[in-house]
Amino acid sequence: MSEFFHMGGYAFYVWTSYGLALLVLLANFLIPLNYERTLLRTLARKLRRKQRDNFESKA
């Protein structure tokens, strides 16, 4: 098992590559989710503001 983790002397490069790949995959998953949540909040805020302005102009 230790030979597997040591990888013939290339363990640092191999595990660093796996780590960076995992980091990029996580970023590719989390960044769009965060962007979508922010965008939906902004759109909801604009819709509430527009509805409030329309209600005030009718009154």
C-alpha positions in Angstrom: 0.0 0.0 0.0 2.8 2.4 0.8 4.3 1.7 -2.7 0.9 2.8 -4.2 1.1 6.1 -2.3 4.8 6.6 -3.0 4.2 6.0 -6.8 7.9 5.3 -7.5 9.1 8.7 -6.4 6.5 10.7 -8.3 3.9 10.8 -5.6 4.2 14.6 -5.0 3.5 15.4 -8.7 0.8 12.8 -9.0 -1.1 13.7 -5.8 -0.7 17.4 -6.5 -2.2 16.8 -10.0 -5.1 14.9 -8.5 -5.6 17.7 -5.9 -5.6 20.4 -8.5 -8.0 18.5 -10.7 -10.4 18.0 -7.8 -10.1 21.7 -7.0 -11.0 22.7 -10.5 -13.9 20.3 -10.7 -15.3 21.7 -7.4 -14.8 25.3 -8.6 -16.6 24.4 -11.9 -19.5 23.1 -9.8 -19.7 25.7 -7.0 -19.1 29.0 -8.9 -22.1 28.7 -11.3 -24.3 27.7 -8.3 -23.2 30.9 -6.5 -23.7 33.0 -9.6 -27.2 31.6 -10.1 -28.2 32.2 -6.5 -26.9 35.8 -6.7 -28.7 36.4 -10.0 -32.0 35.0 -8.7 -31.8 37.3 -5.6 -31.1 40.3 -7.8 -34.0 39.5 -10.2 -36.4 39.0 -7.2 -35.3 42.3 -5.7 -35.9 44.1 -9.1 -39.3 42.4 -9.5 -40.3 43.5 -6.0 -39.1 47.0 -6.7 -41.1 47.1 -10.0 -44.2 45.8 -8.3 -43.9 48.3 -5.5 -43.4 51.2 -8.0 -46.4 50.1 -10.1 -48.6 49.8 -6.9 -47.5 53.3 -5.8 -48.1 54.9 -9.2 -51.7 53.5 -9.2 -52.5 54.7 -5.7 
